Amino acid sequence: MTEIDAYNEALKSGQYQKPGGLLGKYDNVRRFWEDEELGLYLRPYLERLVARRKERGERLRMLDLGCGSGDSFEFITSISSQSLISKHNTKVIEPDMVEVYKGIDINEGLLRQAQAIYGGRQNMVFVRSDFNDYDFSSEEPYDLYLANYGTLCHNTDEQTVELLSNIAKHSKDGALIMVDWLGRFSYEWQTLWTKDVEHNQWMDYVISYIYSDSGGKEQPLTHFPLRIMGRQEVLHIYRQAKRKAGGIITLRKLADRSSFVGRHMDTAQYNPHCQPLRRLVNSLFEPDLCTNLDEVLVVYVPRDGFAEVNAYHQRLADCWNYLVTYTKALLEGSKLPEALTEMPQPLSRALSAMKGAVTAAARMKIGNPRASLVEPQLGYCLRELEMGLQRGWGCGHGLVAVFEVVK
Ligand SMILES: C[S@@+](CC[C@H](N)C(=O)[O-])C[C@H]1O[C@@H](n2cnc3c(N)ncnc32)[C@H](O)[C@@H]1O
């Protein structure tokens, strides 16, 4: 299978394991933007689920479909509950709340990596299987089903409908299912945008981004097909799964993740206009490293014939650029930029947060407050901007869906 070869190549490169920072699978954008944003999308539903299970003295059972090296365990147990600055960081799922985490994957190499990281824990199990063939009906139901970072893009729509409806039928009231697909209208693959979504469902994907600045160009890499998804397509799958399951599954959230910071921004492999914004946002998050903010400005090049999608990207780019320019002016003590004709609320909130951060940094005489305080804050504010402006159309690298089982 070509996808097994592709992940094995990535594993062999040595860049597909922890730790991260500026490069590799676990770079800063993965940790502080992507994982956290996924967690923020899920949090309201997860908090409710945890509260309900706690009320009944129950713990959580999790099934991770296409678990790879088991990253979703860390992701899910790292989601912070909303807490005050004075409080110690508290997690929505505390360690003793996990009854069992089971990861399923077809890739032995990745499962070995998962075993090496988590194998010592009694409540964590990894199984080699195709999740479409896996018979979980003989097991106790799970509370949380995860298929993160494009896992379901390996499936046909029929397989996904079947999988979602089986999960819904098998699980208890209140169970959550979190999945994501590659966004159909991500700027990263603008050349693939199409109006004929029926006949153009798959992209030829390559994990080239983890191979340093060269984008893996010096070696032949395995390409494999992945399903790209827009809002209407997800809704279509959802309606079919709901019908098949007898109405017991509800879509709670559909949201874009990683606009302008997806993995293929830096490779420009599918869109020659892409700037290496992931590298630059990685640098924003990196302590003790100053970033040239002029380079963080987005030059959005529209594609004819996609007015709505262009308008979304352009609005995000305008707000993004305003926030960056405003922050730069605050840092330099120069004139603030003229207000935009439209100042959406997420932008106003971000501006006020940056003003606070720069004011606080100016009073600090220790370390490098610009690199370690202001710039990471700018990274978070750009992420908040995306979360506030996104429409769930498939305009980010990922299109995230949270379903709840209602019985
Ligand atoms: C993009 S990776 C995501 C890995 C992991 N979920 C994460 O969050 O990092 C997709 C994973 O799904 C696995 N996979 C794809 N199709 C599968 C299938 N039908 N059954 C089991 N695993 C599958 C691949 O081997 C790979 O580990």
The ligand as an ORCA input file, in Angstrom:
! r2SCAN-3c Opt
* xyz 0 1
  C      -2.181     11.280      8.905
  S      -1.836      9.953      9.916
  C      -2.537     10.485     11.447
  C      -1.959      9.764     12.644
  C      -2.562     10.154     13.989
  N      -4.007     10.036     14.008
  C      -2.150     11.546     14.442
  O      -3.026     12.262     14.937
  O      -0.989     11.911     14.353
  C      -2.989      8.728      9.355
  C      -2.829      7.374     10.028
  O      -3.927      6.548      9.680
  C      -3.447      5.229      9.420
  N      -4.458      4.570      8.565
  C      -4.876      4.958      7.330
  N      -5.862      4.154      6.897
  C      -6.084      3.240      7.873
  C      -6.993      2.162      8.028
  N      -7.878      1.868      7.084
  N      -6.961      1.451      9.170
  C      -6.063      1.745     10.145
  N      -5.179      2.774     10.052
  C      -5.179      3.514      8.944
  C      -2.080      5.445      8.791
  O      -1.275      4.304      8.899
  C      -1.573      6.633      9.615
  O      -0.918      6.210     10.779
*
